[in-house]
């Protein structure tokens, strides 16, 4: 259980089981040699082994590492040397302090047995610099994986992000084996219509999306869906059914009016020419961040813009002409 927990720690390089320590390398050898019977069950069962030398705040040559490894030859290991995939890995750690004036000899020395590697390398693998779809609010990969670990996300879970943005948390949750979905109120972000945030990029690519991010890492099968939704009116609230028997006449009228305007706006958008679309974008410019349409007096929701500026008669007339 502990090994499984350590193996998903993104702040951990590797974990070791403490063996011995010494204030100097000679003192460490003395302590290890005196306590060899403690390690006897681990080193005399014929497992392939490897001895690694790790130094902190000082670099040493390969020849020096080899000499330090050979200094541990008094340990009665019976297995064969395997530098690629050993069953038993022992580590000699030398700590040279934090001073810029690096001492010739280590300040402290430790000896122990390797247990497991962490996932420190996952931060670079899932870096935002390499990700297909990012935005100004994309969460750093390191923080996203920390959140997934804190939530104890694992295989078979379903993770829902109510403020999904560009889906950084969903990527980390999917990597942990969960199925993911999310929602956001920002239509432009979810459909990759905002200005690109990468240096010297003028427009976004057609394949940019949250789903593309998951597919980039081979996690496309974990994708459920993304919704444009206001989380203040969440999916689990208690509400009346608009088309049910409990809906009042006023509610039904308001619903039908909204549906009519929505359909009218959709038809209008489909019938616009390229020049008319450019005119609308000019009339309703994006804000400086490219995060949506600016809140000036003439601005309206993206669905209602054509209804305000283009009459339904013109829309119907143009549709008949096209037919």
C-alpha positions in Angstrom: 0.0 0.0 0.0 2.8 2.4 1.0 4.7 1.6 -2.2 1.6 2.3 -4.3 1.2 5.7 -2.7 4.8 6.6 -3.1 4.8 5.6 -6.8 2.3 8.4 -7.7 4.0 11.1 -5.7 5.0 13.8 -8.2 7.2 15.6 -5.7 9.2 12.5 -5.0 12.2 11.3 -7.0 12.6 8.0 -5.2 12.1 6.5 -1.7 14.7 4.5 0.3 14.5 2.4 3.4 17.0 3.9 5.8 19.9 1.6 6.8 22.8 3.5 8.4 24.4 6.9 8.6 27.7 8.4 9.6 29.3 11.8 10.0 32.0 10.7 7.6 32.4 8.0 5.0 34.7 6.0 7.3 32.2 6.2 10.1 29.4 5.1 7.7 31.4 2.0 6.6 32.1 1.2 10.2 28.3 1.3 11.1 27.3 -0.7 8.0 29.9 -3.4 8.6 28.9 -3.7 12.2 25.2 -4.1 11.3 25.5 -6.4 8.3 23.4 -9.1 10.1 20.4 -6.7 9.9 20.7 -6.7 6.1 21.5 -10.4 5.8 18.0 -11.5 4.7 17.9 -8.9 2.0 21.4 -9.4 0.5 22.0 -13.1 0.7 19.1 -14.5 -1.2 20.8 -14.4 -4.7 18.9 -11.4 -6.1 20.5 -9.4 -9.0 21.8 -6.2 -7.4 23.1 -2.7 -8.1 24.9 -0.1 -6.0 24.3 3.5 -6.7 26.2 6.5 -5.5 24.3 9.8 -5.1 25.9 13.1 -4.1 24.2 16.3 -3.1 25.8 19.7 -3.9 28.9 18.2 -5.6 29.6 16.4 -8.8 32.1 13.5 -8.9 33.6 11.6 -11.8 32.7 8.1 -12.9 36.0 6.8 -11.6 35.3 8.3 -8.1 31.8 6.7 -8.2 33.3 3.3 -9.1 35.9 3.6 -6.3 33.1 4.4 -3.7 31.1 1.4 -5.0 34.1 -0.9 -4.6 34.6 0.3 -1.0 31.4 -1.5 -0.1 32.8 -4.9 -1.3 32.7 -6.2 2.3 28.9 -6.6 2.0 28.3 -10.3 1.3 26.0 -10.0 -1.7 25.5 -13.3 -3.5 23.5 -12.2 -6.6 24.8 -11.0 -9.9 25.4 -7.4 -10.9 22.5 -5.9 -13.0 22.8 -2.2 -13.7 19.7 -2.1 -15.9 16.9 -3.8 -14.0 18.1 -5.0 -10.6 15.9 -6.8 -8.0 17.9 -5.2 -5.2 19.3 -1.7 -5.4 21.4 -0.2 -2.6 22.3 3.5 -2.4 25.3 5.3 -0.9 24.3 9.0 -0.4 26.9 11.7 0.3 25.7 15.1 1.5 28.1 18.1 1.1 26.0 20.8 2.8 24.6 23.9 1.2 27.6 26.2 1.3 29.1 27.5 -1.9 32.5 26.6 -0.5 32.1 22.9 -1.1 34.1 20.8 1.4 36.4 18.1 0.2 34.7 15.4 2.3 30.9 14.9 2.8 29.2 16.4 5.9 26.9 13.4 6.3 26.7 10.0 4.6 23.7 7.6 4.4 23.2 4.0 3.2 19.9 2.4 2.4 17.8 0.2 0.1 15.8 1.5 -2.8 12.0 1.0 -2.4 10.3 2.7 -5.3 10.6 5.7 -7.7 8.2 8.6 -7.6 6.7 10.3 -10.5 8.8 13.4 -10.7 9.3 12.9 -14.4 5.5 13.2 -15.0 5.7 17.0 -14.5 7.9 17.3 -17.6 5.9 14.8 -19.6 2.6 16.7 -19.1 4.2 20.2 -19.2 1.9 23.0 -20.5 4.7 23.8 -23.0 4.1 20.6 -24.8 0.3 20.5 -24.5 -1.9 21.0 -27.6 -4.6 23.3 -26.1 -3.8 25.8 -23.3 -5.1 29.2 -22.2 -4.3 32.0 -19.8 -6.0 30.1 -16.9 -4.5 26.7 -17.6 -3.3 25.1 -14.3 0.3 24.0 -14.1 0.7 20.2 -14.5 2.4 19.9 -11.1 -0.5 21.5 -9.2 -3.0 19.5 -11.2 -1.4 16.2 -10.3 -1.2 17.3 -6.6 -4.9 18.0 -6.7 -5.6 14.6 -8.2 -3.5 12.9 -5.5 -5.2 14.9 -2.7 -8.6 13.8 -4.1 -7.4 10.2 -4.2 -8.4 9.9 -7.8 -8.0 6.3 -9.1 -9.3 3.8 -11.8 -13.0 3.6 -12.0 -13.7 7.1 -10.6 -15.7 9.8 -12.4 -14.2 13.3 -12.0 -16.4 16.4 -12.8 -14.8 19.8 -13.0 -17.4 22.6 -12.7 -14.9 25.3 -13.8 -13.0 23.2 -16.4 -11.4 26.0 -18.5 -8.9 24.2 -20.7 -9.1 20.9 -18.8 -5.8 20.7 -16.9 -7.3 18.9 -13.9 -9.1 16.5 -16.2 -5.8 15.5 -17.8 -4.3 14.7 -14.5 -7.4 12.8 -13.3 -7.6 10.8 -16.6 -3.9 9.9 -16.2 -4.8 8.4 -12.8 -7.4 6.2 -14.5 -10.6 8.2 -13.9 -13.3 9.1 -16.5 -13.6 12.8 -16.8 -16.2 15.5 -17.7 -16.6 19.2 -17.0 -18.4 22.4 -17.6 -17.6 26.1 -17.9 -19.6 29.2 -18.6 -17.1 30.6 -21.1 -18.3 29.4 -24.5 -15.3 30.9 -26.2 -12.7 29.1 -24.1 -14.4 25.7 -24.5 -14.6 26.0 -28.2 -11.0 27.3 -28.5 -12.2 30.7 -30.0 -10.1 32.9 -27.7 -6.8 34.5 -28.8 -3.8 32.0 -28.6 -1.6 32.4 -25.6 1.6 31.0 -27.0 4.3 33.4 -28.1 4.0 34.6 -31.7 0.9 32.6 -32.5 -1.7 34.6 -34.2 -4.6 32.1 -34.4 -5.5 28.8 -32.9 -5.3 25.5 -34.7 -8.4 23.7 -35.7 -7.7 20.6 -33.6 -7.3 22.5 -30.3 -9.7 21.2 -27.6 -9.9 19.5 -24.2 -10.5 16.2 -26.0 -7.4 16.7 -28.1 -5.3 17.2 -24.9 -6.5 13.8 -23.6 -5.9 12.1 -27.0 -2.4 13.6 -27.0 -1.5 11.5 -24.0 -3.4 8.4 -25.1 -6.2 9.1 -22.7 -9.0 9.7 -25.2 -11.0 6.7 -23.9 -11.4 8.5 -20.5 -13.2 11.5 -22.0 -17.0 11.7 -21.3 -18.1 15.2 -22.3 -17.7 19.0 -21.8 -20.7 21.3 -21.3 -21.3 25.0 -21.6 -23.0 25.7 -18.4 -23.3 28.1 -15.5 -22.3 26.3 -12.3 -24.4 28.7 -10.2 -27.3 26.8 -11.8 -25.8 23.4 -11.4 -27.1 20.1 -12.7 -28.2 18.8 -9.2 -30.4 21.7 -8.2 -34.0 21.2 -7.4 -36.0 22.7 -10.3 -39.3 22.3 -12.0 -39.6 20.5 -15.3 -40.3 23.1 -18.0 -42.4 20.8 -20.2 -44.0 18.8 -17.3 -47.4 19.2 -15.8 -46.0 21.3 -12.9 -44.8 24.1 -15.2 -47.0 27.2 -15.1 -48.4 28.9 -18.2 -45.9 31.8 -17.7 -42.9 29.5 -17.5 -44.0 27.6 -20.7 -44.4 30.9 -22.5 -41.0 32.1 -21.5 -39.5 28.7 -22.5 -41.2 28.8 -25.9 -40.0 32.4 -26.4 -36.5 31.5 -25.6 -36.6 28.4 -27.9 -38.0 30.6 -30.8 -35.2 33.2 -30.4 -32.6 30.5 -30.1 -33.7 28.8 -33.4 -34.0 32.2 -35.1 -30.4 33.1 -34.0 -29.1 29.7 -35.2 -30.8 30.1 -38.6 -29.4 33.6 -38.9 -25.9 32.5 -38.1 -26.0 29.7 -40.7 -27.3 32.1 -43.4 -24.6 34.8 -42.9 -22.0 35.3 -45.5 -18.3 35.6 -44.7 -18.4 39.4 -45.0 -21.4 39.7 -42.7 -19.6 37.5 -40.0 -16.6 39.9 -40.2 -19.0 42.9 -39.8 -20.4 41.3 -36.7 -17.0 40.7 -35.2 -16.1 44.3 -35.9 -19.3 45.5 -34.3 -18.7 43.3 -31.2 -15.0 43.3 -30.6 -13.3 40.9 -28.2 -11.8 42.3 -25.0 -8.0 42.8 -24.8 -7.5 39.3 -23.3 -9.5 37.6 -26.1 -11.7 36.1 -23.4 -15.1 37.1 -24.8 -17.0 40.1 -26.1 -16.6 43.4 -24.3 -19.3 44.7 -22.1 -20.2 47.9 -23.9 -23.7 49.3 -24.4 -24.3 47.5 -27.7 -22.9 44.1 -26.6 -25.2 41.1 -26.3 -24.9 37.4 -25.8 -23.4 35.7 -28.8 -26.7 34.0 -29.6 -28.7 37.2 -29.5 -26.3 39.4 -31.6 -27.7 38.5 -35.0 -31.3 38.9 -33.8 -30.5 42.4 -32.6 -28.6 43.5 -35.7 -30.3 41.5 -38.5 -34.1 41.3 -39.0 -35.8 37.9 -39.2 -37.5 39.0 -42.5 -34.1 39.4 -44.1 -33.1 36.0 -42.8 -36.1 34.3 -44.2 -35.8 36.2 -47.5 -32.2 35.1 -47.9 -33.1 31.5 -47.1 -35.7 31.5 -49.9 -33.2 33.0 -52.3 -30.7 30.2 -51.4 -33.4 27.6 -51.9 
